[in-house]
Amino acid sequence: CWAELAQKRPVEMGGDHHHDSERVPPNREECNKHRIDHALRDYCSHLLIPLNQCRYRTFFMPWKCEHERHAYEKCQYEEFQRRVKQAKGQL
């Protein structure tokens, strides 16, 4: 999906053990295989694949897949914060 993003993104240092800065986002074929919408193909799409698989397995029950949903939402938030810093010229 966004393989070039992974190459340009700097490796972050710190105690965030949940963030996998070495993870390369899935390519276009993998995104098509898992039916990821084009609007959702971003740096965090590698976390959307297991989340959607869990949702399908559990019939979209809202109390299921909490770990996967939290990991995806956290990645989205961190990416948003990175873009805000970049827009302010702090990165």
Contact map, one row per residue, 1 for C-alpha under 8 A:
1110000000000000000000001111001000000000110010000000000000000000000000000000000000000000000
1111110000000000000000001110000000000000111000000000000000000000000000000000000000000000000
1111111000000000000000011110000000000000000000000000000000000000000000000000000000000000000
0111111100000000000000000000000000000000000000000000000000000000000000000000000000000000000
0111111110000000000000000000000000000000001000000000000000000000000000000000000000000000000
0111111110000000000000111000000000000000001000000000000000000000000000000000000000000000000
0011111110000000000000000000000000000000000000000000000000000000000000000000000000000000000
0001111111000000000000000000000000000000000000000000000000000000000000000000000000000000000
0000111111100000000000000000000000000000000000000000000000000000000000000000000000000000000
0000000111110000000000000000000000000000000000000000000000000000000000000000000000000000000
0000000011111000000011000000000000000000000000000000000000000000000000000000000000000000000
0000000001111100000010000000000000000000000000000000000000000000000000000000000000000000000
0000000000111110000000000000000000000000000000000000000000000000000000000000000000000000000
0000000000011111000000000000000000000000000000000000000000000000000000000000000000000000000
0000000000001111100000000000000000000000000000000000000000000000000000000000000000000000000
0000000000000111111000000000000000000000000000000000000000000000000000000000000000000000000
0000000000000011111100000000000000000000000000000000000000000000000000000000000000000000000
0000000000000001111100000000000000000000000000000000000000000000000000100000000000000000000
0000000000000001111110000000000000000000000000000000000000000000000000000010000000000000000
0000000000000000111111100000000000000000000000000000000000000000000000000000000000000000000
0000000000110000001111100000000000000000000000000000000000000000000000000000000000000000000
0000000000100000000111110000000000000000000000000000000000000000000000000000000000000000000
0000010000000000000111111000000000000000000000000000000000000000000000000000000000000000000
0010010000000000000001111100000000000000000001000000000000000000000000000000000000000000000
1110010000000000000000111110000000000000011111000000000000000000000000000000000000000000000
1110000000000000000000011111111000000000000011000000000000000000000000000000000000000000000
1110000000000000000000001111111000000000000000000000000000000000000000000000000000000000000
1000000000000000000000000111111100000000000000000000000000000000000000000000000000000000000
0000000000000000000000000111111110000000000000000000000000000000000000000000000000000000000
0000000000000000000000000111111111000000000000000000000000000000000000000000000000000000000
1000000000000000000000000111111111110000100000000000000000000000000000000000000000000000000
0000000000000000000000000001111111110000000000000000000000000000000000000000000000000000000
0000000000000000000000000000111111110000000000000000000000000000000000000000000000000000000
0000000000000000000000000000011111110000000000001000000000000000000000000000000000000000000
0000000000000000000000000000001111111000000000000000000000000000000000000000000000000000000
0000000000000000000000000000001111111101100010011000000000000000000000000000000000000000000
0000000000000000000000000000000000111111100000000000000000000000000000000000000000000000000
0000000000000000000000000000000000011111100000000000000000000000000000000000000000000000000
0000000000000000000000000000000000001111110000000000000000000000000000000000000000000000000
0000000000000000000000000000000000011111110010000000000000000000000000000000000000000000000
1100000000000000000000000000001000011111111110000000000000000000000000000000000000000000000
1100000000000000000000001000000000000011111110000000000000000000000000000000000000000000000
0100110000000000000000001000000000000000111111000000000000000000000000000000001000000000000
0000000000000000000000001000000000000000111111110000000000000000000000010011000000000000000
1000000000000000000000001100000000010001111111111000000000000000000000000000000000000000000
0000000000000000000000011100000000000000001111111100000000000000000000000000000000000000000
0000000000000000000000000000000000000000000111111110000000000000000100110000000000000000000
0000000000000000000000000000000000010000000111111111000000000000000000010000000000000000000
0000000000000000000000000000000001010000000011111111100000000000000000000000000000000000000
0000000000000000000000000000000000000000000001111111110000000000000100000000000000000000000
0000000000000000000000000000000000000000000000111111111000000000100110010000000000000000000
0000000000000000000000000000000000000000000000011111111100000000000000000000000000000000000
0000000000000000000000000000000000000000000000001111111110000000000000000000000000000000000
0000000000000000000000000000000000000000000000000111111111000001100100000000000000000000000
0000000000000000000000000000000000000000000000000011111111111001100000000000000000000000000
0000000000000000000000000000000000000000000000000001111111110000000000000000000000000000000
0000000000000000000000000000000000000000000000000000111111110000000000000000000000000000000
0000000000000000000000000000000000000000000000000000011111111001000000000000000000000000000
0000000000000000000000000000000000000000000000000000001111111000000000000000000000000000000
0000000000000000000000000000000000000000000000000000001111111101000000000000000000000000000
0000000000000000000000000000000000000000000000000000001001111111000000000000000000000000000
0000000000000000000000000000000000000000000000000000000000011111110000000000000000000000000
0000000000000000000000000000000000000000000000000000000000001111110000000000000000000000000
0000000000000000000000000000000000000000000000000000011001011111110000000000000000000000000
0000000000000000000000000000000000000000000000000010011000000111111110000000000000000000000
0000000000000000000000000000000000000000000000000000000000000111111111000000000000000000000
0000000000000000000000000000000000000000000000000000000000000000111111100000000000000000000
0000000000000000000000000000000000000000000000100110010000000000111111110000000000000000000
0000000000000000000000000000000000000000000000000010000000000000111111111000000000000000000
0000000000000000000000000000000000000000000000000000000000000000011111111100000000000000000
0000000000000000010000000000000000000000000000100000000000000000001111111110000000000000000
0000000000000000000000000000000000000000000100110010000000000000000111111111000000000000000
0000000000000000000000000000000000000000000000000000000000000000000011111111100000000000000
0000000000000000000000000000000000000000000000000000000000000000000001111111110000000000000
0000000000000000001000000000000000000000000100000000000000000000000000111111111000000000000
0000000000000000000000000000000000000000000100000000000000000000000000011111111100000000000
0000000000000000000000000000000000000000000000000000000000000000000000001111111110000000000
0000000000000000000000000000000000000000000000000000000000000000000000000111111111000000000
0000000000000000000000000000000000000000001000000000000000000000000000000011111111100000000
0000000000000000000000000000000000000000000000000000000000000000000000000001111111110000000
0000000000000000000000000000000000000000000000000000000000000000000000000000111111111000000
0000000000000000000000000000000000000000000000000000000000000000000000000000011111111100001
0000000000000000000000000000000000000000000000000000000000000000000000000000001111111110000
0000000000000000000000000000000000000000000000000000000000000000000000000000000111111111000
0000000000000000000000000000000000000000000000000000000000000000000000000000000011111111111
0000000000000000000000000000000000000000000000000000000000000000000000000000000001111111111
0000000000000000000000000000000000000000000000000000000000000000000000000000000000111111110
0000000000000000000000000000000000000000000000000000000000000000000000000000000000011111111
0000000000000000000000000000000000000000000000000000000000000000000000000000000000001111111
0000000000000000000000000000000000000000000000000000000000000000000000000000000000001111111
0000000000000000000000000000000000000000000000000000000000000000000000000000000001001101111
